[in-house]
Amino acid sequence: MSTTFSSFIPPNRILMGPGPSDVYPQVLQALARPTIGHLDPKFVELMDEVKVLLQYAFQTKNALTMPISAPGSAGMEAVFVNLIEPGDKVIVCQNGVFGGRMQQNVERSGGVAITVQDEWGTQTDLNKLKEALDANPDTKAVAFVHAETSTGVLNDAQALCQLAKEYGCLTIVDAVTSLGGSELKVDKWQIDAIYSGTQKCLSCVPGLSPVSFSELAIEAIKARKSPVQSWFLDMDLVMGYWGKGAKRAYHHTAPVNSLYALHESLLILQQEGLEQSWARHQTNHLCLKAGLENLGLEFAVDEKYRLPQLNTVRIPEHVDDAEVRTKLLNNYNLEIGAGLGALAGKVWRIGLMGCASSQKNVDYCVNALTEVLK
Ligand SMILES: *Cc1c(COP(=O)(O)O)cnc(C)c1O
């Protein structure tokens, strides 16, 4: 075995899977700028700007809006460990992999999870949520995934939140894949706690999780009878580090360069405009749809609630799933996603997220698939 190693030079891939997506070149440049101290006044200014830019991306005035220094799964965990105390009842809507992880987070926080199950590839049924709410009047929160990356389904976040609010519940939303790619309005839709990721429609590097908590959510955290079991994710402590104005207390060392990168990607989003970004994801989705259907491929998800940034298509019979994906990767430098869980081997998941959502990528992917499927 060789013991001499050299620098790692990654291949130039085109990332059209479920994430990470292609990163903007400007974001990679920002990442390479000199590291400064995380309590340097200049860095504190950057942190404040990141918060404002995230408020725009989430469409919220929530003061507690910031990135957790870890990937989307840590944002998920932050929301549950802070809001859920032992014995709390939470209704978790499940129609894919990530709803299942929410349930595990509720249970590991000592809460009681009531699940509303819908088939993978379909939307969460509002009537089923209503039944669960009627049957469990002591429910504290309703949790669901906005964009189910495992299936390609967009859940009706506005309607789900409205229903949960009629029953006086807190609303918890996974927006890891929706932020920047699908319409999302935290304040207008009355979302109390939300988490996202940087490596999907923001086209930033992986490893950060933007979160936002409403006043109501903060009240619930302040009213806790027991301290948050996680030290690192305790929002009360994190707030002392990310809080506005007040002198910042050292909590952990922020991932300084990653935050340069997030700042840059949020600037790009602001310059394009949120609505324009949502519209671009939809336009490129329609182009990809036309190209894939031309090839005889069928979507696995009903048109009414299909995600534009994650296209789930059925693998044709007699086609070898792994062989096609390997050829795309080796011969075309193109990554598409495999099916997850119950859909493994049955579907491909083709991402059009962030800057990877372009006409150029759509054409490239359709041409590559045409060649490989020949
Ligand atoms: C990717 C994803 C996550 C997890 O994010 P990580 O950054 O991989 O931890 C959670 N929820 C959804 C819907 C996702 O697509």
The ligand as a MOL file (V3000), in Angstrom:
LIG
                    3D

  0  0  0     0  0            999 V3000
M  V30 BEGIN CTAB
M  V30 COUNTS 15 15 0 0 0
M  V30 BEGIN ATOM
M  V30 1 C -31.0370 16.7350 2.8420 0
M  V30 2 C -32.2150 16.7710 3.7520 0
M  V30 3 C -32.0840 16.7310 5.1500 0
M  V30 4 C -30.7620 16.5030 5.8440 0
M  V30 5 O -29.8340 17.4780 5.5940 0
M  V30 6 P -28.2710 17.1580 5.8490 0
M  V30 7 O -27.6100 18.4510 5.5080 0
M  V30 8 O -27.9240 16.0230 4.9400 0
M  V30 9 O -28.1000 16.7900 7.2650 0
M  V30 10 C -33.2180 16.8600 5.9170 0
M  V30 11 N -34.4330 16.9990 5.3490 0
M  V30 12 C -34.6050 17.0120 4.0150 0
M  V30 13 C -35.9730 17.1660 3.4560 0
M  V30 14 C -33.5020 16.9010 3.1760 0
M  V30 15 O -33.6670 16.9040 1.8530 0
M  V30 END ATOM
M  V30 BEGIN BOND
M  V30 1 1 1 2
M  V30 2 1 2 3
M  V30 3 2 2 14
M  V30 4 1 3 4
M  V30 5 2 3 10
M  V30 6 1 4 5
M  V30 7 1 5 6
M  V30 8 2 6 7
M  V30 9 1 6 8
M  V30 10 1 6 9
M  V30 11 1 10 11
M  V30 12 2 11 12
M  V30 13 1 12 13
M  V30 14 1 12 14
M  V30 15 1 14 15
M  V30 END BOND
M  V30 END CTAB
M  END
